[in-house]
Protein backbone atom coordinates (compact mmCIF):
# COMPACT_ATOMS: atom_id res chain seq x y z
CA UNK A 1 0.00 0.00 0.00
CA UNK A 2 1.27 3.45 -0.83
CA UNK A 3 2.13 5.53 2.17
CA UNK A 4 1.20 9.13 1.44
CA UNK A 5 2.29 12.08 3.53
CA UNK A 6 0.54 15.20 2.35
CA UNK A 7 1.92 18.48 3.60
CA UNK A 8 1.01 21.66 1.86
CA UNK A 9 3.88 24.08 1.96
CA UNK A 10 4.60 27.12 -0.16
CA UNK A 11 6.12 26.80 -3.59
CA UNK A 12 8.74 29.32 -4.65
CA UNK A 13 6.00 31.60 -5.92
CA UNK A 14 4.13 31.43 -2.65
CA UNK A 15 7.28 32.17 -0.71
CA UNK A 16 7.71 35.45 -2.52
CA UNK A 17 4.17 36.42 -1.54
CA UNK A 18 4.37 35.46 2.09
CA UNK A 19 4.95 37.85 4.97
CA UNK A 20 8.72 38.17 5.06
CA UNK A 21 11.43 40.21 6.73
CA UNK A 22 12.79 43.39 5.19
CA UNK A 23 15.69 41.65 3.44
CA UNK A 24 13.52 39.10 1.59
CA UNK A 25 11.94 39.38 -1.83
CA UNK A 26 8.36 40.50 -2.34
CA UNK A 27 6.26 40.24 -5.47
CA UNK A 28 4.15 43.25 -6.40
CA UNK A 29 2.27 45.14 -9.10
CA UNK A 30 2.26 48.94 -9.03
CA UNK A 31 -0.34 50.88 -11.06
CA UNK A 32 0.39 54.37 -12.33
CA UNK A 33 -2.84 55.43 -10.59
CA UNK A 34 -5.79 53.74 -8.90
CA UNK A 35 -8.45 56.45 -9.21
CA UNK A 36 -8.97 58.04 -12.62
CA UNK A 37 -11.52 59.97 -14.66
CA UNK A 38 -12.17 60.68 -18.31
CA UNK A 39 -13.38 58.92 -21.43
CA UNK A 40 -10.13 57.54 -22.88
CA UNK A 41 -8.28 56.23 -19.85
CA UNK A 42 -5.23 53.96 -19.60
CA UNK A 43 -3.28 52.60 -16.65
CA UNK A 44 0.33 51.45 -16.79
CA UNK A 45 1.43 48.75 -14.37
CA UNK A 46 4.96 47.90 -13.25
CA UNK A 47 5.47 44.34 -11.96
CA UNK A 48 8.55 43.10 -10.17
CA UNK A 49 10.06 41.13 -7.31
CA UNK A 50 12.34 43.13 -5.06
CA UNK A 51 13.72 43.70 -1.59
CA UNK A 52 12.68 47.36 -1.43
CA UNK A 53 9.01 47.74 -2.23
CA UNK A 54 8.21 49.43 -5.53
CA UNK A 55 11.90 49.75 -6.41
CA UNK A 56 13.46 47.74 -9.25
CA UNK A 57 16.56 45.91 -8.05
CA UNK A 58 16.04 42.15 -8.19
CA UNK A 59 14.14 40.65 -11.12
CA UNK A 60 10.93 41.14 -13.13
CA UNK A 61 7.64 39.45 -12.46
CA UNK A 62 6.47 37.12 -15.20
CA UNK A 63 3.32 38.23 -17.00
CA UNK A 64 2.11 34.81 -18.23
CA UNK A 65 -0.76 34.63 -15.77
CA UNK A 66 -1.71 38.32 -15.59
CA UNK A 67 -5.26 39.14 -16.70
CA UNK A 68 -7.59 42.13 -16.47
CA UNK A 69 -11.35 42.28 -15.97
CA UNK A 70 -13.65 45.19 -16.72
CA UNK A 71 -16.38 46.25 -14.26
CA UNK A 72 -18.97 44.13 -16.11
CA UNK A 73 -16.84 41.00 -15.59
CA UNK A 74 -15.57 40.70 -19.16
CA UNK A 75 -11.87 39.99 -19.69
CA UNK A 76 -9.84 42.84 -21.14
CA UNK A 77 -6.53 42.61 -23.02
CA UNK A 78 -3.15 43.22 -21.45
CA UNK A 79 -1.39 45.53 -23.92
CA UNK A 80 2.16 46.70 -24.64
CA UNK A 81 3.78 44.00 -22.54
CA UNK A 82 7.51 44.26 -22.00
CA UNK A 83 9.96 42.54 -19.67
CA UNK A 84 13.33 44.03 -18.91
CA UNK A 85 16.19 43.15 -16.61
CA UNK A 86 14.53 44.29 -13.39
CA UNK A 87 10.84 44.79 -14.14
CA UNK A 88 7.92 43.98 -16.40
CA UNK A 89 5.41 46.55 -17.55
CA UNK A 90 2.07 46.56 -19.37
CA UNK A 91 -0.94 48.76 -20.11
CA UNK A 92 -4.67 48.27 -19.71
CA UNK A 93 -7.16 50.40 -21.65
CA UNK A 94 -9.95 51.22 -19.19
CA UNK A 95 -12.88 51.40 -21.57
CA UNK A 96 -15.64 51.16 -18.93
CA UNK A 97 -16.57 53.25 -15.92
CA UNK A 98 -16.25 51.56 -12.56
CA UNK A 99 -13.73 49.34 -10.76
CA UNK A 100 -11.34 47.11 -12.72
CA UNK A 101 -9.39 44.10 -11.45
CA UNK A 102 -5.90 43.25 -12.67
CA UNK A 103 -4.57 40.00 -11.24
CA UNK A 104 -2.00 37.24 -11.45
CA UNK A 105 -3.47 33.94 -10.26
CA UNK A 106 -1.51 30.72 -9.87
CA UNK A 107 -2.13 27.25 -8.50
CA UNK A 108 0.49 24.58 -8.13
CA UNK A 109 1.13 21.07 -6.87
CA UNK A 110 4.74 20.00 -6.64
CA UNK A 111 6.31 17.20 -4.68
CA UNK A 112 8.30 14.01 -4.54
CA UNK A 113 8.13 10.39 -3.41
CA UNK A 114 10.52 7.59 -2.51
CA UNK A 115 10.78 4.46 -4.69
CA UNK A 116 13.45 1.74 -4.66
CA UNK A 117 15.72 3.80 -2.44
CA UNK A 118 15.56 6.90 -4.66
CA UNK A 119 13.64 10.16 -4.41
CA UNK A 120 11.60 10.94 -7.52
CA UNK A 121 9.68 14.08 -8.48
CA UNK A 122 5.95 14.04 -9.14
CA UNK A 123 5.28 14.23 -12.91
CA UNK A 124 4.10 17.42 -14.54
CA UNK A 125 0.35 17.83 -14.56
CA UNK A 126 -0.16 16.22 -11.16
CA UNK A 127 -3.08 17.63 -9.23
CA UNK A 128 -4.73 16.83 -5.92
CA UNK A 129 -7.43 15.02 -7.88
CA UNK A 130 -5.11 12.70 -9.84
CA UNK A 131 -2.28 12.35 -7.32
CA UNK A 132 -3.09 8.75 -6.37
CA UNK A 133 -3.16 7.53 -9.98
CA UNK A 134 0.09 9.35 -10.82
CA UNK A 135 2.01 7.52 -8.08
CA UNK A 136 3.69 4.26 -9.13
CA UNK A 137 3.17 1.07 -7.16
CA UNK A 138 5.44 0.96 -4.12
CA UNK A 139 5.80 4.72 -3.78
CA UNK A 140 6.18 5.92 -0.20
CA UNK A 141 6.95 9.04 1.80
CA UNK A 142 5.04 11.23 -0.65
CA UNK A 143 5.60 14.94 -0.05
CA UNK A 144 3.52 17.59 -1.77
CA UNK A 145 3.63 21.37 -1.96
CA UNK A 146 0.38 22.92 -3.13
CA UNK A 147 -0.29 26.63 -3.32
CA UNK A 148 -2.99 29.01 -4.42
CA UNK A 149 -1.62 32.51 -4.94
CA UNK A 150 -3.49 35.70 -5.80
CA UNK A 151 -1.70 38.97 -6.57
CA UNK A 152 -4.20 41.64 -7.63
CA UNK A 153 -4.79 45.36 -7.85
CA UNK A 154 -7.90 47.47 -8.37
CA UNK A 155 -8.30 50.58 -10.50
CA UNK A 156 -11.44 52.74 -10.63
CA UNK A 157 -12.63 55.06 -13.38
CA UNK A 158 -15.27 57.45 -12.06
CA UNK A 159 -17.44 56.01 -9.28
CA UNK A 160 -16.30 52.79 -7.52
CA UNK A 161 -18.26 49.61 -8.22
CA UNK A 162 -18.29 46.23 -6.46
CA UNK A 163 -19.37 43.78 -9.17
CA UNK A 164 -15.90 42.23 -9.42
CA UNK A 165 -15.73 41.30 -5.74
CA UNK A 166 -18.00 38.28 -6.01
CA UNK A 167 -15.96 35.42 -4.44
CA UNK A 168 -14.90 32.47 -6.55
CA UNK A 169 -14.55 30.22 -3.50
CA UNK A 170 -10.90 29.43 -4.20
CA UNK A 171 -7.90 30.63 -2.21
CA UNK A 172 -7.76 33.85 -0.22
CA UNK A 173 -10.04 36.57 -1.57
CA UNK A 174 -10.76 40.16 -0.56
CA UNK A 175 -14.35 41.19 0.11
CA UNK A 176 -14.25 44.93 0.79
CA UNK A 177 -16.26 46.52 3.52
CA UNK A 178 -14.28 49.64 2.61
CA UNK A 179 -13.66 49.88 -1.13
CA UNK A 180 -9.91 49.46 -1.91
CA UNK A 181 -10.00 52.58 -4.09
CA UNK A 182 -11.53 54.74 -1.37
CA UNK A 183 -8.72 54.92 1.20
CA UNK A 184 -7.55 58.03 3.05
CA UNK A 185 -4.72 58.71 5.50
CA UNK A 186 -5.83 58.85 9.13
CA UNK A 187 -9.04 56.93 8.40
CA UNK A 188 -9.75 53.29 9.21
CA UNK A 189 -10.57 50.83 6.44
CA UNK A 190 -12.17 47.41 6.97
CA UNK A 191 -11.52 44.44 4.70
CA UNK A 192 -12.89 40.92 4.94
CA UNK A 193 -10.84 37.98 3.73
CA UNK A 194 -12.27 34.62 2.71
CA UNK A 195 -10.43 31.32 2.43
CA UNK A 196 -12.06 28.98 -0.06
CA UNK A 197 -15.27 30.97 0.22
CA UNK A 198 -15.51 31.08 4.01
CA UNK A 199 -14.45 33.81 6.48
CA UNK A 200 -10.72 33.36 7.11
CA UNK A 201 -10.26 33.68 10.87
CA UNK A 202 -6.85 34.12 12.48
CA UNK A 203 -4.83 34.82 9.34
CA UNK A 204 -1.80 37.11 9.66
CA UNK A 205 -2.06 40.37 7.71
CA UNK A 206 1.08 42.34 6.84
CA UNK A 207 0.90 45.95 5.65
CA UNK A 208 4.06 47.79 4.55
CA UNK A 209 4.23 51.31 3.09
CA UNK A 210 6.35 51.79 -0.01
CA UNK A 211 9.57 53.76 0.01
CA UNK A 212 11.49 51.30 2.20
CA UNK A 213 14.69 52.32 0.46
CA UNK A 214 14.42 55.86 1.80
CA UNK A 215 13.72 55.34 5.50
CA UNK A 216 15.38 53.64 8.45
CA UNK A 217 12.30 51.83 9.76
CA UNK A 218 10.30 49.28 7.79
CA UNK A 219 7.02 50.70 9.07
CA UNK A 220 5.38 47.28 8.97
CA UNK A 221 1.90 46.88 10.46
CA UNK A 222 1.04 43.37 11.68
CA UNK A 223 -2.61 42.45 12.16
CA UNK A 224 -4.76 39.32 12.40
CA UNK A 225 -8.16 38.67 10.88
CA UNK A 226 -11.03 38.23 13.35
CA UNK A 227 -13.49 35.37 13.63
CA UNK A 228 -15.45 36.92 10.73
CA UNK A 229 -12.33 37.24 8.57
CA UNK A 230 -12.31 41.01 8.96
CA UNK A 231 -9.42 43.31 9.75
CA UNK A 232 -9.34 47.06 10.34
CA UNK A 233 -6.41 49.15 9.13
CA UNK A 234 -5.76 52.82 9.94
CA UNK A 235 -3.43 54.33 7.36
CA UNK A 236 -0.69 56.45 8.98
CA UNK A 237 0.06 58.55 5.88
CA UNK A 238 -0.68 58.86 2.15
CA UNK A 239 1.15 56.64 -0.31
CA UNK A 240 1.28 53.18 -1.82
CA UNK A 241 1.00 50.19 0.52
CA UNK A 242 1.78 46.49 0.03
CA UNK A 243 -0.70 44.19 1.79
CA UNK A 244 -0.17 40.46 2.24
CA UNK A 245 -2.39 37.80 3.80
CA UNK A 246 -1.18 34.22 4.01
CA UNK A 247 -2.12 30.96 5.66
CA UNK A 248 0.42 30.24 8.38
CA UNK A 249 2.81 27.34 7.97
CA UNK A 250 1.65 24.35 9.98
CA UNK A 251 3.94 21.47 10.97
CA UNK A 252 3.63 18.46 8.69
CA UNK A 253 2.46 15.39 10.55
CA UNK A 254 3.57 11.88 9.65
CA UNK A 255 0.71 9.99 8.12
CA UNK A 256 -1.66 12.96 8.03
CA UNK A 257 -4.96 11.97 6.43
CA UNK A 258 -5.59 15.32 4.77
CA UNK A 259 -3.36 17.99 3.25
CA UNK A 260 -2.79 21.31 4.95
CA UNK A 261 -4.01 24.36 3.06
CA UNK A 262 -1.51 26.89 1.75
CA UNK A 263 -2.67 30.13 0.15
CA UNK A 264 -1.42 33.68 -0.19
CA UNK A 265 -2.89 37.03 -1.18
CA UNK A 266 -1.14 40.26 -2.20
CA UNK A 267 -2.46 43.65 -3.25
CA UNK A 268 -1.10 47.15 -3.68
CA UNK A 269 -3.29 49.92 -2.26
CA UNK A 270 -3.12 53.66 -2.80
CA UNK A 271 -3.94 55.81 0.24
CA UNK A 272 -4.81 59.41 -0.55
CA UNK A 273 -4.41 62.54 1.53
CA UNK A 274 -7.62 63.47 3.40
C-alpha positions as CSV (number, residue, x, y, z in Angstrom):
1,X,0.0,0.0,0.0
2,X,1.3,3.4,-0.8
3,X,2.1,5.5,2.2
4,X,1.2,9.1,1.4
5,X,2.3,12.1,3.5
6,X,0.5,15.2,2.3
7,X,1.9,18.5,3.6
8,X,1.0,21.7,1.9
9,X,3.9,24.1,2.0
10,X,4.6,27.1,-0.2
11,X,6.1,26.8,-3.6
12,X,8.7,29.3,-4.6
13,X,6.0,31.6,-5.9
14,X,4.1,31.4,-2.6
15,X,7.3,32.2,-0.7
16,X,7.7,35.4,-2.5
17,X,4.2,36.4,-1.5
18,X,4.4,35.5,2.1
19,X,4.9,37.8,5.0
20,X,8.7,38.2,5.1
21,X,11.4,40.2,6.7
22,X,12.8,43.4,5.2
23,X,15.7,41.6,3.4
24,X,13.5,39.1,1.6
25,X,11.9,39.4,-1.8
26,X,8.4,40.5,-2.3
27,X,6.3,40.2,-5.5
28,X,4.1,43.3,-6.4
29,X,2.3,45.1,-9.1
30,X,2.3,48.9,-9.0
31,X,-0.3,50.9,-11.1
32,X,0.4,54.4,-12.3
33,X,-2.8,55.4,-10.6
34,X,-5.8,53.7,-8.9
35,X,-8.4,56.4,-9.2
36,X,-9.0,58.0,-12.6
37,X,-11.5,60.0,-14.7
38,X,-12.2,60.7,-18.3
39,X,-13.4,58.9,-21.4
40,X,-10.1,57.5,-22.9
41,X,-8.3,56.2,-19.8
42,X,-5.2,54.0,-19.6
43,X,-3.3,52.6,-16.7
44,X,0.3,51.5,-16.8
45,X,1.4,48.7,-14.4
46,X,5.0,47.9,-13.2
47,X,5.5,44.3,-12.0
48,X,8.6,43.1,-10.2
49,X,10.1,41.1,-7.3
50,X,12.3,43.1,-5.1
51,X,13.7,43.7,-1.6
52,X,12.7,47.4,-1.4
53,X,9.0,47.7,-2.2
54,X,8.2,49.4,-5.5
55,X,11.9,49.7,-6.4
56,X,13.5,47.7,-9.3
57,X,16.6,45.9,-8.1
58,X,16.0,42.1,-8.2
59,X,14.1,40.6,-11.1
60,X,10.9,41.1,-13.1
61,X,7.6,39.4,-12.5
62,X,6.5,37.1,-15.2
63,X,3.3,38.2,-17.0
64,X,2.1,34.8,-18.2
65,X,-0.8,34.6,-15.8
66,X,-1.7,38.3,-15.6
67,X,-5.3,39.1,-16.7
68,X,-7.6,42.1,-16.5
69,X,-11.3,42.3,-16.0
70,X,-13.7,45.2,-16.7
71,X,-16.4,46.3,-14.3
72,X,-19.0,44.1,-16.1
73,X,-16.8,41.0,-15.6
74,X,-15.6,40.7,-19.2
75,X,-11.9,40.0,-19.7
76,X,-9.8,42.8,-21.1
77,X,-6.5,42.6,-23.0
78,X,-3.1,43.2,-21.4
79,X,-1.4,45.5,-23.9
80,X,2.2,46.7,-24.6
81,X,3.8,44.0,-22.5
82,X,7.5,44.3,-22.0
83,X,10.0,42.5,-19.7
84,X,13.3,44.0,-18.9
85,X,16.2,43.2,-16.6
86,X,14.5,44.3,-13.4
87,X,10.8,44.8,-14.1
88,X,7.9,44.0,-16.4
89,X,5.4,46.6,-17.5
90,X,2.1,46.6,-19.4
91,X,-0.9,48.8,-20.1
92,X,-4.7,48.3,-19.7
93,X,-7.2,50.4,-21.6
94,X,-9.9,51.2,-19.2
95,X,-12.9,51.4,-21.6
96,X,-15.6,51.2,-18.9
97,X,-16.6,53.3,-15.9
98,X,-16.3,51.6,-12.6
99,X,-13.7,49.3,-10.8
100,X,-11.3,47.1,-12.7
101,X,-9.4,44.1,-11.5
102,X,-5.9,43.2,-12.7
103,X,-4.6,40.0,-11.2
104,X,-2.0,37.2,-11.4
105,X,-3.5,33.9,-10.3
106,X,-1.5,30.7,-9.9
107,X,-2.1,27.2,-8.5
108,X,0.5,24.6,-8.1
109,X,1.1,21.1,-6.9
110,X,4.7,20.0,-6.6
111,X,6.3,17.2,-4.7
112,X,8.3,14.0,-4.5
113,X,8.1,10.4,-3.4
114,X,10.5,7.6,-2.5
115,X,10.8,4.5,-4.7
116,X,13.4,1.7,-4.7
117,X,15.7,3.8,-2.4
118,X,15.6,6.9,-4.7
119,X,13.6,10.2,-4.4
120,X,11.6,10.9,-7.5
121,X,9.7,14.1,-8.5
122,X,6.0,14.0,-9.1
123,X,5.3,14.2,-12.9
124,X,4.1,17.4,-14.5
125,X,0.3,17.8,-14.6
126,X,-0.2,16.2,-11.2
127,X,-3.1,17.6,-9.2
128,X,-4.7,16.8,-5.9
129,X,-7.4,15.0,-7.9
130,X,-5.1,12.7,-9.8
131,X,-2.3,12.3,-7.3
132,X,-3.1,8.8,-6.4
133,X,-3.2,7.5,-10.0
134,X,0.1,9.3,-10.8
135,X,2.0,7.5,-8.1
136,X,3.7,4.3,-9.1
137,X,3.2,1.1,-7.2
138,X,5.4,1.0,-4.1
139,X,5.8,4.7,-3.8
140,X,6.2,5.9,-0.2
141,X,6.9,9.0,1.8
142,X,5.0,11.2,-0.6
143,X,5.6,14.9,0.0
144,X,3.5,17.6,-1.8
145,X,3.6,21.4,-2.0
146,X,0.4,22.9,-3.1
147,X,-0.3,26.6,-3.3
148,X,-3.0,29.0,-4.4
149,X,-1.6,32.5,-4.9
150,X,-3.5,35.7,-5.8
151,X,-1.7,39.0,-6.6
152,X,-4.2,41.6,-7.6
153,X,-4.8,45.4,-7.8
154,X,-7.9,47.5,-8.4
155,X,-8.3,50.6,-10.5
156,X,-11.4,52.7,-10.6
157,X,-12.6,55.1,-13.4
158,X,-15.3,57.5,-12.1
159,X,-17.4,56.0,-9.3
160,X,-16.3,52.8,-7.5
161,X,-18.3,49.6,-8.2
162,X,-18.3,46.2,-6.5
163,X,-19.4,43.8,-9.2
164,X,-15.9,42.2,-9.4
165,X,-15.7,41.3,-5.7
166,X,-18.0,38.3,-6.0
167,X,-16.0,35.4,-4.4
168,X,-14.9,32.5,-6.6
169,X,-14.6,30.2,-3.5
170,X,-10.9,29.4,-4.2
171,X,-7.9,30.6,-2.2
172,X,-7.8,33.9,-0.2
173,X,-10.0,36.6,-1.6
174,X,-10.8,40.2,-0.6
175,X,-14.4,41.2,0.1
176,X,-14.2,44.9,0.8
177,X,-16.3,46.5,3.5
178,X,-14.3,49.6,2.6
179,X,-13.7,49.9,-1.1
180,X,-9.9,49.5,-1.9
181,X,-10.0,52.6,-4.1
182,X,-11.5,54.7,-1.4
183,X,-8.7,54.9,1.2
184,X,-7.6,58.0,3.1
185,X,-4.7,58.7,5.5
186,X,-5.8,58.8,9.1
187,X,-9.0,56.9,8.4
188,X,-9.8,53.3,9.2
189,X,-10.6,50.8,6.4
190,X,-12.2,47.4,7.0
191,X,-11.5,44.4,4.7
192,X,-12.9,40.9,4.9
193,X,-10.8,38.0,3.7
194,X,-12.3,34.6,2.7
195,X,-10.4,31.3,2.4
196,X,-12.1,29.0,-0.1
197,X,-15.3,31.0,0.2
198,X,-15.5,31.1,4.0
199,X,-14.4,33.8,6.5
200,X,-10.7,33.4,7.1
201,X,-10.3,33.7,10.9
202,X,-6.9,34.1,12.5
203,X,-4.8,34.8,9.3
204,X,-1.8,37.1,9.7
205,X,-2.1,40.4,7.7
206,X,1.1,42.3,6.8
207,X,0.9,45.9,5.7
208,X,4.1,47.8,4.6
209,X,4.2,51.3,3.1
210,X,6.4,51.8,0.0
211,X,9.6,53.8,0.0
212,X,11.5,51.3,2.2
213,X,14.7,52.3,0.5
214,X,14.4,55.9,1.8
215,X,13.7,55.3,5.5
216,X,15.4,53.6,8.4
217,X,12.3,51.8,9.8
218,X,10.3,49.3,7.8
219,X,7.0,50.7,9.1
220,X,5.4,47.3,9.0
221,X,1.9,46.9,10.5
222,X,1.0,43.4,11.7
223,X,-2.6,42.4,12.2
224,X,-4.8,39.3,12.4
225,X,-8.2,38.7,10.9
226,X,-11.0,38.2,13.4
227,X,-13.5,35.4,13.6
228,X,-15.5,36.9,10.7
229,X,-12.3,37.2,8.6
230,X,-12.3,41.0,9.0
231,X,-9.4,43.3,9.7
232,X,-9.3,47.1,10.3
233,X,-6.4,49.2,9.1
234,X,-5.8,52.8,9.9
235,X,-3.4,54.3,7.4
236,X,-0.7,56.4,9.0
237,X,0.1,58.5,5.9
238,X,-0.7,58.9,2.2
239,X,1.2,56.6,-0.3
240,X,1.3,53.2,-1.8
241,X,1.0,50.2,0.5
242,X,1.8,46.5,0.0
243,X,-0.7,44.2,1.8
244,X,-0.2,40.5,2.2
245,X,-2.4,37.8,3.8
246,X,-1.2,34.2,4.0
247,X,-2.1,31.0,5.7
248,X,0.4,30.2,8.4
249,X,2.8,27.3,8.0
250,X,1.7,24.3,10.0
251,X,3.9,21.5,11.0
252,X,3.6,18.5,8.7
253,X,2.5,15.4,10.6
254,X,3.6,11.9,9.6
255,X,0.7,10.0,8.1
256,X,-1.7,13.0,8.0
257,X,-5.0,12.0,6.4
258,X,-5.6,15.3,4.8
259,X,-3.4,18.0,3.3
260,X,-2.8,21.3,5.0
261,X,-4.0,24.4,3.1
262,X,-1.5,26.9,1.8
263,X,-2.7,30.1,0.2
264,X,-1.4,33.7,-0.2
265,X,-2.9,37.0,-1.2
266,X,-1.1,40.3,-2.2
267,X,-2.5,43.6,-3.2
268,X,-1.1,47.2,-3.7
269,X,-3.3,49.9,-2.3
270,X,-3.1,53.7,-2.8
271,X,-3.9,55.8,0.2
272,X,-4.8,59.4,-0.6
273,X,-4.4,62.5,1.5
274,X,-7.6,63.5,3.4
